[in-house]
Amino acid sequence: MRDAKVGEGAAQTVNLSERGALIEMAQKVALDASLILWIMAPFYTLLVKGNVVHARREPNGLFHVGVKLTDVIEGSWDPLRKDIQSRVSELTV
């Protein structure tokens, strides 16, 4: 059954870029699965859709899941883009 909700759960963000995220979660996720993610930061919140591009089990038993962010459902890419650019410029100074 395509596009049917099959579950929900919590995840921690390991790494975030303008169009991708690496998240850590307890359950395994299939390649090419669609995910709906809330990205919550101190000054903005986004609801985005993404596709799983890779997943692997870590030694701690959790899964690291790479997600290509494809669509904004609620919010805007702009705050995320500005936040990332700001953090990158801090690293290069």
N, C-alpha and C positions, 0 to 999 in steps of 0.2 A: 504494500500500500504506500504509494508515493505521497509526500506532503502531509502525512498524518503524524500527529504528535505521538511519540512513542515513550516519552519520559521527560523528566526535568530533574535538575539538581544544581548544586552549587559548584563553582569553579573559582580558582585563583588565577589572576593574570601573572604570567611569568615575564612576558615581553609583549610590547605593543608597538605597532607602527601605524602609518596612515591607512594602510589597507590590509593589515594582517595582525594576527594575535597568536601567541603561544599561551595556552591555558593548561592548568593542571586540574585534573578531576579524578574522582574515584571510579567512575564507570568507563568502560571501553566504548568507543564510538567508531562506527564504520567509516572507511574512506568514502568520500563524496556525500556523506550525510549532510543535511542542512541543519544549521543551528541558529537559534535566536538567542542573542546575548545582550544583557544589560551591561554597559560599560559605565561604571560609576566612579567619577573622579571628584575631587573637592569642589570644583566650580562648574561642572557640567555632568549631564547624564545622557547617554545615547542608547537607543534600542536599535540593534543592527542585526542583519541576516548575514550568514557566512556559510562557506562550504569547507568541510574537513579535507585538508590536503595531505596530512600525515598524522600518524598517531603511534606512540610507542609506550610500553610499560617501563617505568623507572624502577630502580632498585628498592625504593620505598613503597612499591606496590601501586602507586598512583600512575595515571596516564598523562603524558604530555601530548597535547593535541594542537596541531597547527591549523589555523582557520584563516582562510582568505575572506576578508570582509567584503561583501558585495553590494549591500543596499542598506541605507538608513531608513528605518521604519519610523523612528521618532527622534527628533533632534537634528543636528547638522554636523557635517564633517569638520567645519571650520574650527570649533574650539579644540577638537582633538588634534588637528593639523598644527594649530598655533602652539599647543602644549608640547607636542613632539619637537617642533622646530626650536622652541625655546630651550628644551632640555638638551638637544643636540648642540646648540650653540654654547651652552654652559660647559659641555664636555670638550669642546674644541678650543676654548680660551686658555 
